[in-house]
Amino acid sequence: MRTVVLTMKASVIEMFLVLLVTGVHSNKETAKKIKRPKFTVPQINCDVKAGKIINPEFIVKCPAGCQDPKYHVYGTDVYASYSSVCSAAVHSGVLDNSGGKILVRKVAGQSGYKGSYSNGVQSLSLPRWRESFIILESKPKKGVTYPSALTYSSSKSPAAQAGETTKAHQRPPIPGTTAQPVTLMQLLAVTVAEATSTTLPRPSLSAASTTSSPRPQPVGHRSQEMDLWSTTTYTSSQNRPGANPGFVPKEELSTQSLEPVSLGDPNCKVDLSFLIDGSASIGKRRFRIQKQLLADVAQALDIGPAGPLMGVVQYGDNPATHFNLKTHMNSQDLKTAIEKIPQRGGLSNVGRAISFVTKNFFSKANGNRSGAPNVVVVMVDGWPTDKVEEASRLARESGINIFFITIEGAVENEKQYVVEPNFANKAVCRTNGFYSLHVQSWFGLHKTLQPLVKRVCDTDRLACSKTCLNSADIGFVIDGSSSVGTGNFRTVLQFVTNISKEFEISDTDTRIGAVQYTYEQRLEFGFDKYGSKPDILNAIKRVGYWSGGTSTGAAINFALEQLFMKSKPNKRKLMILITDGRSYDDVRIPAMAAHLKGVITYAIGIAWAAQEELEVIATHPARDHSFFVDEFDNLYQYVPRVIQNICTEFNSQPRN
């Protein structure tokens, strides 16, 4: 009988063990199939104060724009909980003004909080406060579950106002505690207990949290931090039967309508390139401050196709374009791109970078617009490691307005290492102070934002937009006397055409007018008659040969009254007079009148023209403004010389 009983007990034990092993194996497979939880980072507004949030440690996402001084911050590094969370994050340097994710940890109250200025935020001092917090980068600690919905001290949380609501299927965390992770072994232990039909109670996570109330462990060094999503821990709410991880309550759906996309500020239509310093000496923190200024400029300018466009070139040993004018057509996209710019390192070769921009950046393929001024803002930490004067001169002559922002210049014992003293004045468009900004410290760089934006958009003062080829009213005064003849007259018109082709012609750029004279004078077309190069060239072809005598003095007076009286005040007035003989009337008094009225006169004589008369007509010095050609057929050879002299004179103007 005892043998039978022992055999039956052994059989029962064996069956129990089989069931136990089978159950554990089955639940292991089930556990493997459990998906990793997806952590949803709560969003808060800029005005949310840390004291309103009960959670002792949490990760949140801040919006853009929290650098605004209306969001108050108290303290430095350790902040009073009366402070704006997101504004404190900007002050600490963990975030910039574009927002992002941060980790907030509550700490004990301090006996005093010292205010300071950092990263565009002025924090205030406070004698004492009951609670403090610190800001860390949003690197979750392994094994810690952060709340997806924050607990606020008031019934209506600021997060709810921003569109964040506590999900119906989630249990709000207990104030002052942190949800404990359920490990895979705990889950298996519960499953085994069920499989053996024991009466052991199911572990209560909420009870455990209530009794122990542990805080998350301090976050260690960055290299030792691990992603929350790489752990295999699960919260009790995420493992509750029937939970649907893909379910989003209706009240969480955004009801905000999309804002219309801005076309840009039409009052600031400029094509802008930032040359940023990526040299090794600048360091990561200062490079980030530099990018913050760019992002702020992008926001302030209101980027768009009908307004300003902006690209970025970084220089070190060699320059490289990060994005051109047409890459990003609104401020938000541009700010996002700026945040992702990595530092290149190397030297500080500013001159090479300016040459690169002059040759490559402002092209139609890169989005350059013919009606928009070209502007380059060069940012320099300390001083360049190459020379900038010659490269800048070529840029100015190409119509580029160069601004310089210099930060932390050389102190007395460093000046011996400066390659080119007074480099900024040698580079900028004008030396009148309008194009130069200097700050003593990188932490003062934000102060350049408003003056820079104002100056860049003041297109009337962008003097270097005016070049020798796009800023003149040119009046041709053409001898149509009988000695010229029909064939030679067509040669003269071809000369006029060849010169006109070299200029940028439009209503706002260079304008062309023409007068033909014999004894009498005739206005062929005025400056406001045609507004494009093709129209001008066609008008020149249609000029008919008149024939008659040669009254050059009367022709100059006629041109001053009928042509140059309608010249625009901001245009250079150029008269190009072409004659083949001596004048029948006096030219001295009319020529002097032209000079006194600011008309720069070029006199071109052919064949029988009197050399001394040409020198009287021409602006001083006569050798640069008068030309004698022995035959009509050689007239074309003087086109390059005339253009070169016009541009040389223009570019030699004082830069003050």
C-alpha positions as CSV (number, residue, x, y, z in Angstrom):
1,M,0.0,0.0,0.0
2,R,2.8,2.4,0.9
3,T,4.5,1.6,-2.4
4,V,1.3,2.5,-4.3
5,V,1.0,5.8,-2.4
6,L,4.6,6.7,-3.0
7,T,4.2,5.9,-6.7
8,M,1.1,8.1,-6.9
9,K,3.0,11.0,-5.1
10,A,5.9,10.7,-7.4
11,S,3.6,10.8,-10.4
12,V,1.9,13.9,-9.0
13,I,5.2,15.6,-8.4
14,E,6.4,14.7,-11.9
15,M,3.2,16.1,-13.5
16,F,3.6,19.3,-11.4
17,L,7.2,19.7,-12.5
18,V,6.2,19.2,-16.1
19,L,3.4,21.7,-15.8
20,L,5.8,24.2,-14.1
21,V,8.5,23.9,-16.8
22,T,6.0,24.1,-19.6
23,G,4.4,27.1,-18.0
24,V,7.7,28.9,-17.6
25,H,8.7,28.1,-21.1
26,S,5.4,29.2,-22.5
27,N,5.6,32.5,-20.6
28,K,9.2,33.0,-21.7
29,E,7.9,32.9,-25.2
30,T,5.1,35.3,-24.3
31,A,7.6,37.7,-22.7
32,K,9.8,37.6,-25.8
33,K,6.8,38.7,-27.9
34,I,6.1,41.7,-25.7
35,K,7.1,44.8,-27.6
36,R,9.2,47.5,-26.2
37,P,7.2,50.4,-24.8
38,K,7.2,53.6,-26.8
39,F,8.1,56.5,-24.5
40,T,6.1,59.7,-25.3
41,V,7.8,62.9,-24.2
42,P,5.4,65.4,-22.6
43,Q,5.4,68.9,-24.1
44,I,5.2,72.0,-22.0
45,N,4.9,75.7,-22.7
46,C,7.6,78.3,-22.1
47,D,5.8,79.7,-19.1
48,V,5.5,76.5,-17.1
49,K,7.4,76.7,-13.8
50,A,9.1,73.8,-12.3
51,G,7.3,74.2,-9.0
52,K,4.0,73.5,-10.7
53,I,5.2,70.0,-11.7
54,I,5.1,67.4,-8.9
55,N,7.2,64.7,-10.5
56,P,10.7,64.7,-8.9
57,E,12.5,63.9,-12.2
58,F,11.1,64.0,-15.7
59,I,11.9,64.5,-19.4
60,V,10.0,67.2,-21.3
61,K,10.0,68.9,-24.7
62,C,10.3,72.6,-24.8
63,P,9.0,74.7,-27.7
64,A,10.9,77.4,-29.6
65,G,11.1,81.0,-28.4
66,C,11.7,80.4,-24.6
67,Q,14.6,82.9,-24.7
68,D,12.0,85.7,-24.3
69,P,12.7,87.8,-21.2
70,K,9.0,87.6,-20.2
71,Y,9.8,84.1,-18.9
72,H,11.6,84.6,-15.6
73,V,14.5,82.5,-14.4
74,Y,16.1,82.6,-10.9
75,G,19.6,81.3,-10.3
76,T,22.5,80.0,-12.2
77,D,23.1,76.2,-12.8
78,V,20.8,75.5,-9.9
79,Y,17.5,77.2,-10.4
80,A,14.6,78.1,-8.0
81,S,11.5,76.1,-8.9
82,Y,9.7,79.4,-9.4
83,S,11.6,79.6,-12.7
84,S,10.4,78.8,-16.2
85,V,11.7,75.3,-16.9
86,C,12.4,75.9,-20.6
87,S,13.9,79.4,-20.2
88,A,16.2,77.9,-17.5
89,A,17.2,75.2,-20.0
90,V,18.2,78.0,-22.5
91,H,20.1,79.8,-19.8
92,S,22.0,76.7,-18.8
93,G,23.1,76.0,-22.4
94,V,21.5,72.6,-22.7
95,L,18.9,74.1,-25.2
96,D,19.0,77.0,-27.6
97,N,16.1,79.2,-28.5
98,S,14.8,76.6,-31.0
99,G,13.6,74.3,-28.2
100,G,14.1,70.5,-27.7
101,K,14.1,67.8,-25.1
102,I,15.6,68.1,-21.6
103,L,15.8,66.1,-18.4
104,V,14.7,68.0,-15.2
105,R,15.7,66.8,-11.7
106,K,14.3,68.4,-8.5
107,V,16.9,69.1,-5.8
108,A,16.7,70.8,-2.4
109,G,16.0,74.4,-1.9
110,Q,18.9,76.8,-1.6
111,S,19.6,79.7,0.8
112,G,20.2,82.0,-2.2
113,Y,20.2,82.1,-6.0
114,K,22.6,84.3,-8.0
115,G,21.4,85.8,-11.2
116,S,23.6,85.9,-14.4
117,Y,23.5,86.5,-18.1
118,S,24.0,83.4,-20.3
119,N,23.0,82.3,-23.8
120,G,20.7,85.3,-24.3
121,V,18.8,84.9,-21.0
122,Q,19.2,87.1,-18.0
123,S,18.5,85.2,-14.8
124,L,17.6,87.0,-11.6
125,S,18.8,86.7,-8.0
126,L,16.6,85.3,-5.2
127,P,17.3,85.2,-1.4
128,R,15.9,81.7,-0.8
129,W,13.4,79.2,-2.1
130,R,11.8,76.0,-0.9
131,E,12.8,73.8,-3.9
132,S,15.3,73.8,-6.7
133,F,16.0,72.0,-10.0
134,I,18.8,71.4,-12.4
135,I,18.7,70.9,-16.2
136,L,20.5,68.0,-17.9
137,E,20.6,66.7,-21.4
138,S,17.7,64.4,-22.2
139,K,19.6,61.1,-21.8
140,P,17.4,58.7,-19.8
141,K,19.1,56.5,-17.2
142,K,19.0,52.7,-17.7
143,G,16.2,51.0,-15.8
144,V,14.3,54.2,-15.0
145,T,10.9,54.9,-16.5
146,Y,10.0,58.6,-16.9
147,P,6.4,59.7,-16.9
148,S,4.6,60.2,-20.3
149,A,2.2,62.5,-18.6
150,L,3.2,65.0,-15.9
151,T,1.4,65.5,-12.6
152,Y,0.7,69.1,-11.8
153,S,-0.1,70.8,-8.5
154,S,-3.3,72.4,-9.9
155,S,-6.3,70.7,-11.5
156,K,-5.8,72.3,-14.9
157,S,-2.2,71.8,-15.9
158,P,-0.4,74.0,-18.4
159,A,0.3,70.9,-20.4
160,A,-3.4,70.4,-20.9
161,Q,-3.7,73.9,-22.2
162,A,-1.0,73.1,-24.7
163,G,-2.9,70.1,-26.0
164,E,-1.3,67.5,-23.7
165,T,-3.8,65.4,-21.7
166,T,-3.4,62.4,-19.4
167,K,-4.4,59.3,-21.4
168,A,-7.5,57.6,-20.2
169,H,-5.9,54.2,-20.2
170,Q,-2.9,55.4,-18.1
171,R,-2.8,55.6,-14.3
172,P,-1.4,59.0,-13.2
173,P,1.8,58.6,-11.1
174,I,1.7,59.0,-7.4
175,P,3.0,62.5,-6.4
176,G,6.6,62.4,-5.2
177,T,7.3,58.9,-6.5
178,T,8.7,57.3,-9.6
179,A,7.0,54.3,-11.4
180,Q,9.1,51.2,-10.8
181,P,10.1,49.1,-13.7
182,V,8.8,45.5,-13.9
183,T,11.6,43.1,-14.8
184,L,11.2,40.0,-16.9
185,M,11.9,37.8,-13.8
186,Q,9.0,39.5,-11.9
187,L,6.7,38.8,-14.8
188,L,7.7,35.2,-14.9
189,A,7.3,34.8,-11.2
190,V,3.7,35.9,-11.4
191,T,3.1,33.6,-14.3
192,V,4.5,30.6,-12.5
193,A,2.4,31.4,-9.4
194,E,-0.7,31.3,-11.6
195,A,0.3,28.1,-13.4
196,T,0.7,26.3,-10.1
197,S,-2.7,27.5,-8.9
198,T,-1.2,28.8,-5.7
199,T,-3.0,31.4,-3.6
200,L,0.1,33.7,-3.5
201,P,-1.0,37.4,-4.1
202,R,0.0,39.2,-7.3
203,P,2.8,41.7,-6.7
204,S,1.4,45.3,-6.5
205,L,3.6,47.8,-8.2
206,S,1.7,50.8,-6.9
207,A,2.1,49.4,-3.4
208,A,5.8,49.0,-3.9
209,S,6.1,52.5,-5.2
210,T,4.1,53.9,-2.2
211,T,6.2,52.2,0.4
212,S,9.7,52.7,-1.1
213,S,9.2,56.0,-2.9
214,P,12.6,55.7,-4.5
215,R,14.0,58.5,-6.7
216,P,15.8,57.9,-10.0
217,Q,19.5,57.4,-9.6
218,P,21.7,60.4,-10.6
219,V,22.6,60.5,-14.2
220,G,26.2,59.5,-14.8
221,H,28.8,60.6,-17.3
222,R,27.5,60.9,-20.8
223,S,29.5,58.0,-22.1
224,Q,27.9,55.7,-19.5
225,E,24.3,56.8,-20.3
226,M,22.1,54.4,-22.2
227,D,18.9,55.0,-24.2
228,L,15.6,54.3,-22.5
229,W,14.5,52.5,-25.6
230,S,17.3,50.0,-25.4
231,T,16.2,48.5,-22.1
232,T,13.9,45.5,-21.6
233,T,11.7,46.8,-18.8
234,Y,8.0,47.3,-18.8
235,T,5.6,49.2,-16.6
236,S,2.5,47.7,-15.1
237,S,0.2,49.9,-17.2
238,Q,2.0,48.9,-20.4
239,N,1.5,45.2,-19.5
240,R,-2.1,45.4,-18.5
241,P,-4.3,43.0,-20.5
242,G,-6.3,44.8,-23.2
243,A,-4.1,47.8,-23.5
244,N,-3.8,49.1,-27.0
245,P,-0.4,50.8,-27.5
246,G,-1.6,52.3,-30.8
247,F,-4.7,53.9,-29.3
248,V,-4.7,57.8,-29.1
249,P,-7.6,59.3,-27.3
250,K,-9.7,61.8,-29.4
251,E,-8.9,64.7,-27.0
252,E,-5.2,64.3,-27.8
253,L,-5.6,65.1,-31.4
254,S,-4.4,68.6,-32.4
255,T,-7.1,70.9,-33.3
256,Q,-4.8,73.8,-34.4
257,S,-5.2,74.9,-38.0
258,L,-2.0,75.2,-40.1
259,E,-0.6,78.7,-40.3
260,P,-0.2,80.1,-43.8
261,V,3.4,79.9,-45.1
262,S,5.0,83.3,-45.2
263,L,6.4,84.5,-48.6
264,G,8.9,86.6,-46.7
265,D,9.3,90.3,-45.8
266,P,9.1,92.3,-49.1
267,N,10.7,95.2,-47.4
268,C,13.9,93.2,-46.9
269,K,14.5,91.5,-50.2
270,V,18.2,90.6,-50.0
271,D,20.3,87.6,-50.9
272,L,22.3,86.9,-47.8
273,S,25.3,84.6,-47.2
274,F,26.7,84.0,-43.7
275,L,30.4,83.1,-43.6
276,I,30.7,81.3,-40.2
277,D,33.9,80.6,-38.4
278,G,34.4,76.8,-38.0
279,S,38.1,76.9,-37.0
280,A,39.4,74.7,-34.3
281,S,40.2,77.6,-32.0
282,I,36.5,78.6,-31.6
283,G,35.5,75.5,-29.6
284,K,32.1,73.7,-29.5
285,R,30.4,76.1,-27.1
286,R,31.2,79.2,-29.0
287,F,30.4,77.5,-32.3
288,R,26.9,76.8,-30.8
289,I,26.5,80.4,-29.8
290,Q,27.4,81.4,-33.3
291,K,24.7,79.1,-34.7
292,Q,22.2,80.5,-32.2
293,L,22.8,84.0,-33.7
294,L,22.2,82.6,-37.2
295,A,19.0,81.0,-36.1
296,D,17.8,84.2,-34.5
297,V,18.6,86.1,-37.7
298,A,16.7,83.6,-39.7
299,Q,13.7,84.1,-37.4
300,A,13.9,87.9,-37.4
301,L,14.3,88.3,-41.1
302,D,11.1,86.3,-42.1
303,I,12.7,84.2,-44.9
304,G,10.7,83.7,-48.1
305,P,10.8,83.9,-51.9
306,A,9.3,87.4,-51.8
307,G,11.7,88.6,-49.1
308,P,15.2,87.7,-47.8
309,L,16.9,84.4,-48.7
310,M,19.8,83.1,-46.7
311,G,22.5,80.5,-47.2
312,V,25.5,79.5,-45.0
313,V,29.1,78.8,-45.8
314,Q,31.5,77.6,-43.1
315,Y,35.2,78.2,-43.3
316,G,38.3,76.7,-41.7
317,D,41.2,75.6,-43.9
318,N,38.8,75.6,-46.9
319,P,35.3,76.9,-47.2
320,A,32.2,74.7,-47.9
321,T,28.6,75.6,-48.6
322,H,26.1,74.0,-46.2
323,F,23.1,75.3,-48.1
324,N,22.5,77.9,-50.7
325,L,19.9,80.6,-51.2
326,K,17.1,78.3,-52.6
327,T,17.6,75.4,-50.2
328,H,15.3,76.7,-47.5
329,M,12.4,79.0,-48.3
330,N,11.1,79.8,-44.8
331,S,12.5,80.7,-41.4
332,Q,11.6,77.5,-39.6
333,D,13.2,75.1,-42.2
334,L,16.3,77.3,-42.2
335,K,16.6,77.3,-38.4
336,T,16.3,73.5,-38.3
337,A,19.1,73.2,-40.9
338,I,21.3,75.6,-38.9
339,E,21.0,73.5,-35.8
340,K,22.4,70.5,-37.7
341,I,25.6,72.2,-39.0
342,P,28.7,70.4,-37.6
343,Q,32.0,72.2,-36.9
344,R,34.7,71.6,-39.5
345,G,37.8,72.7,-37.6
346,G,41.1,73.9,-39.2
347,L,42.5,77.4,-39.5
348,S,40.6,80.7,-40.0
349,N,41.2,81.4,-43.8
350,V,38.7,84.2,-44.2
351,G,40.2,85.6,-47.4
352,R,39.9,82.2,-49.1
353,A,36.3,82.0,-48.0
354,I,35.4,85.5,-49.4
355,S,36.9,84.5,-52.8
356,F,34.9,81.3,-52.7
357,V,31.7,83.2,-52.1
358,T,32.4,85.8,-54.8
359,K,33.1,83.1,-57.4
360,N,30.6,80.4,-56.5
361,F,27.8,81.5,-54.1
362,F,25.8,84.3,-55.8
363,S,24.8,82.5,-59.0
364,K,21.4,81.9,-60.6
365,A,21.8,78.2,-60.1
366,N,22.2,78.8,-56.3
367,G,19.1,81.0,-56.1
368,N,20.6,84.4,-56.6
369,R,18.0,87.0,-57.8
370,S,19.0,89.8,-60.1
371,G,16.9,92.4,-58.3
372,A,18.1,91.6,-54.8
373,P,21.3,93.1,-53.2
374,N,24.0,90.5,-52.4
375,V,25.1,90.6,-48.8
376,V,27.9,88.6,-47.0
377,V,28.1,88.6,-43.2
378,V,31.5,87.4,-42.1
379,M,31.9,86.2,-38.5
380,V,35.5,86.1,-37.2
381,D,36.8,84.8,-33.8
382,G,39.9,86.7,-33.1
383,W,41.6,87.3,-36.4
384,P,42.0,85.6,-39.9
385,T,44.9,83.4,-40.6
386,D,45.2,84.8,-44.2
387,K,44.8,88.2,-45.9
388,V,41.4,89.5,-46.8
389,E,42.0,92.8,-48.6
390,E,42.4,91.7,-52.2
391,A,39.6,89.1,-52.0
392,S,37.3,91.7,-50.5
393,R,38.1,94.3,-53.1
394,L,37.1,91.8,-55.9
395,A,33.9,91.0,-53.9
396,R,33.0,94.7,-53.6
397,E,33.6,95.2,-57.3
398,S,31.2,92.3,-58.0
399,G,28.5,94.1,-56.1
400,I,28.7,92.2,-52.8
401,N,28.1,94.1,-49.6
402,I,30.5,92.8,-47.0
403,F,29.7,93.0,-43.3
404,F,32.1,91.9,-40.5
405,I,31.2,90.7,-37.0
406,T,34.5,90.4,-35.0
407,I,34.5,88.7,-31.6
408,E,37.2,88.9,-29.0
409,G,40.0,90.6,-30.9
410,A,43.7,90.2,-30.3
411,V,45.0,91.6,-27.0
412,E,48.3,93.5,-26.9
413,N,50.6,90.4,-26.7
414,E,48.7,88.7,-29.5
415,K,48.9,91.4,-32.1
416,Q,52.2,90.1,-33.3
417,Y,50.4,87.1,-34.7
418,V,47.8,89.0,-36.6
419,V,48.5,88.4,-40.4
420,E,46.8,91.6,-41.6
421,P,46.3,94.5,-39.1
422,N,43.0,96.4,-39.4
423,F,41.7,93.6,-41.5
424,A,38.0,94.4,-41.0
425,N,38.3,97.9,-42.4
426,K,40.1,96.6,-45.4
427,A,37.3,94.1,-46.1
428,V,34.0,95.8,-45.4
429,C,32.0,97.6,-48.1
430,R,32.5,101.0,-46.4
431,T,34.6,102.1,-43.5
432,N,32.0,104.4,-42.0
433,G,31.1,101.9,-39.2
434,F,27.8,100.8,-40.8
435,Y,29.3,97.5,-42.0
436,S,31.3,96.6,-38.9
437,L,30.1,95.1,-35.6
438,H,32.5,94.1,-32.8
439,V,31.8,92.4,-29.4
440,Q,34.3,91.9,-26.6
441,S,32.9,88.5,-25.7
442,W,31.0,85.6,-27.3
443,F,28.4,85.9,-24.6
444,G,27.6,89.4,-26.0
445,L,27.1,88.1,-29.5
446,H,23.3,88.2,-29.2
447,K,23.5,92.0,-28.9
448,T,24.4,92.2,-32.6
449,L,21.1,90.7,-33.7
450,Q,18.9,93.8,-33.9
451,P,21.5,96.2,-35.5
452,L,22.6,93.5,-38.0
453,V,19.1,92.8,-39.2
454,K,18.3,96.5,-39.4
455,R,21.4,97.2,-41.5
456,V,21.1,94.2,-43.8
457,C,17.5,95.2,-44.6
458,D,18.4,98.9,-45.2
459,T,18.8,98.3,-49.0
460,D,19.2,102.1,-49.7
461,R,22.4,102.1,-47.7
462,L,23.9,98.9,-49.2
463,A,26.4,100.9,-51.2
464,C,28.3,98.0,-52.7
465,S,25.2,96.8,-54.5
466,K,26.1,99.6,-56.8
467,T,28.8,98.5,-59.2
468,C,30.3,100.2,-62.2
469,L,28.0,98.2,-64.4
470,N,24.7,98.6,-62.7
471,S,24.5,102.1,-61.2
472,A,24.8,104.7,-64.0
473,D,22.7,106.8,-66.4
474,I,24.7,106.7,-69.6
475,G,23.9,109.3,-72.3
476,F,25.4,108.8,-75.8
477,V,25.8,112.0,-77.8
478,I,26.3,110.9,-81.4
479,D,27.6,113.1,-84.3
480,G,25.3,112.6,-87.3
481,S,27.0,115.2,-89.5
482,S,27.5,114.8,-93.3
483,S,31.2,113.9,-93.0
484,V,30.3,110.7,-91.1
485,G,28.4,109.1,-93.9
486,T,25.8,106.3,-93.7
487,G,28.2,103.3,-93.5
488,N,30.3,104.9,-90.8
489,F,27.3,105.9,-88.9
490,R,26.2,102.3,-88.7
491,T,29.7,101.5,-87.4
492,V,29.3,104.2,-84.7
493,L,25.9,102.6,-83.7
494,Q,27.6,99.2,-83.4
495,F,30.2,100.8,-81.0
496,V,27.3,102.2,-78.9
497,T,25.7,98.7,-78.9
498,N,28.9,97.0,-77.8
499,I,29.4,99.4,-74.9
500,S,25.7,99.0,-73.8
501,K,26.0,95.3,-73.8
502,E,28.5,95.4,-71.0
503,F,26.1,97.0,-68.6
504,E,23.3,95.6,-66.4
505,I,20.3,97.4,-67.9
506,S,17.0,97.8,-66.2
507,D,14.7,100.4,-64.6
508,T,16.7,100.1,-61.3
509,D,20.1,99.4,-62.7
510,T,22.0,101.2,-65.5
511,R,19.8,103.1,-67.9
512,I,20.7,104.3,-71.5
513,G,19.7,107.4,-73.4
514,A,20.8,108.8,-76.8
515,V,21.0,112.2,-78.6
516,Q,22.0,112.7,-82.2
517,Y,23.2,116.0,-83.4
518,T,24.3,118.0,-86.5
519,Y,23.5,121.8,-86.5
520,E,20.4,120.7,-84.6
521,Q,19.8,118.1,-81.9
522,R,17.4,115.3,-81.6
523,L,16.5,113.1,-78.6
524,E,16.5,109.6,-79.9
525,F,15.3,108.1,-76.6
526,G,15.5,109.1,-72.9
527,F,16.6,107.2,-69.8
528,D,13.0,106.2,-68.9
529,K,12.0,105.0,-72.4
530,Y,13.3,101.4,-72.3
531,G,13.9,99.2,-69.3
532,S,15.7,96.1,-70.6
533,K,18.8,95.4,-72.5
534,P,17.1,93.8,-75.6
535,D,14.8,96.9,-75.9
536,I,17.8,99.2,-75.7
537,L,19.8,97.3,-78.3
538,N,16.8,97.3,-80.7
539,A,16.3,101.0,-80.2
540,I,20.0,101.7,-81.0
541,K,19.6,99.7,-84.3
542,R,16.6,101.9,-85.3
543,V,18.4,105.2,-85.0
544,G,18.4,106.8,-88.4
545,Y,21.3,108.8,-89.9
546,W,20.5,112.5,-89.9
547,S,23.3,114.4,-91.8
548,G,24.2,118.0,-91.5
549,G,26.8,120.3,-89.8
550,T,28.7,119.8,-86.5
551,S,27.6,121.9,-83.5
552,T,29.1,119.9,-80.6
553,G,28.7,122.7,-77.9
554,A,25.0,123.0,-78.6
555,A,24.6,119.2,-78.5
556,I,26.2,119.1,-75.0
557,N,23.8,121.7,-73.7
558,F,20.9,119.9,-75.3
559,A,21.9,116.6,-73.6
560,L,22.2,118.3,-70.2
561,E,18.7,119.8,-70.5
562,Q,16.8,117.0,-72.3
563,L,18.6,113.9,-71.1
564,F,20.5,114.4,-67.8
565,M,17.9,116.6,-66.2
566,K,15.8,113.4,-65.9
567,S,18.7,111.4,-64.4
568,K,18.1,109.8,-61.0
569,P,19.9,111.4,-58.0
570,N,21.5,108.1,-57.0
571,K,22.9,107.3,-60.4
572,R,26.3,108.2,-61.8
573,K,25.9,110.4,-64.8
574,L,28.1,109.4,-67.8
575,M,28.2,111.2,-71.1
576,I,29.9,109.4,-74.0
577,L,30.3,111.9,-76.9
578,I,31.4,110.5,-80.3
579,T,32.5,112.9,-83.1
580,D,34.5,112.9,-86.3
581,G,35.4,116.5,-86.7
582,R,36.0,120.0,-85.2
583,S,32.9,121.7,-83.8
584,Y,31.4,124.8,-85.5
585,D,30.6,126.3,-82.1
586,D,32.4,126.8,-78.8
587,V,32.6,123.7,-76.6
588,R,34.3,125.1,-73.5
589,I,31.4,126.7,-71.7
590,P,29.0,123.7,-72.3
591,A,31.8,121.3,-71.2
592,M,32.4,123.2,-68.0
593,A,28.6,123.2,-67.3
594,A,28.6,119.4,-67.7
595,H,31.5,119.0,-65.3
596,L,29.9,121.3,-62.7
597,K,26.7,119.3,-62.8
598,G,28.6,116.1,-62.0
599,V,28.4,114.6,-65.5
600,I,31.4,112.5,-66.2
601,T,32.2,113.0,-69.8
602,Y,34.1,110.7,-72.2
603,A,35.1,112.3,-75.5
604,I,35.9,109.9,-78.4
605,G,37.2,111.5,-81.6
606,I,37.6,109.8,-85.0
607,A,39.5,110.8,-88.1
608,W,39.3,114.6,-88.4
609,A,38.4,115.3,-84.8
610,A,40.5,117.9,-83.0
611,Q,42.6,116.5,-80.1
612,E,42.6,119.7,-78.1
613,E,38.9,119.9,-78.3
614,L,38.4,116.4,-77.1
615,E,40.6,117.2,-74.0
616,V,38.4,120.3,-73.2
617,I,35.2,118.2,-73.4
618,A,36.6,115.3,-71.4
619,T,36.5,115.1,-67.6
620,H,39.8,115.6,-65.8
621,P,42.2,113.9,-66.1
622,A,41.8,114.0,-69.9
623,R,44.1,111.1,-70.6
624,D,41.6,108.8,-68.9
625,H,38.5,110.3,-70.5
626,S,39.5,111.2,-74.1
627,F,40.4,108.8,-76.9
628,F,41.4,109.4,-80.5
629,V,40.7,106.7,-83.2
630,D,42.3,107.1,-86.6
631,E,39.6,105.1,-88.5
632,F,35.9,104.2,-87.9
633,D,36.8,100.5,-88.5
634,N,39.1,100.6,-85.4
635,L,36.5,102.0,-83.1
636,Y,35.5,98.6,-81.7
637,Q,39.0,98.2,-80.2
638,Y,38.3,100.9,-77.7
639,V,35.3,99.3,-76.1
640,P,37.3,97.4,-73.5
641,R,39.4,100.5,-72.6
642,V,36.3,102.7,-72.2
643,I,34.6,100.1,-69.9
644,Q,37.8,99.5,-67.9
645,N,38.3,103.3,-67.3
646,I,34.7,103.6,-66.2
647,C,35.0,100.8,-63.7
648,T,38.5,101.9,-62.5
649,E,37.2,105.3,-61.7
650,F,34.1,103.9,-60.0
651,N,36.1,101.5,-57.8
652,S,38.6,104.1,-56.8
653,Q,36.0,106.1,-54.9
654,P,36.7,106.6,-51.1
655,R,35.1,103.8,-48.9
656,N,33.9,106.1,-46.2
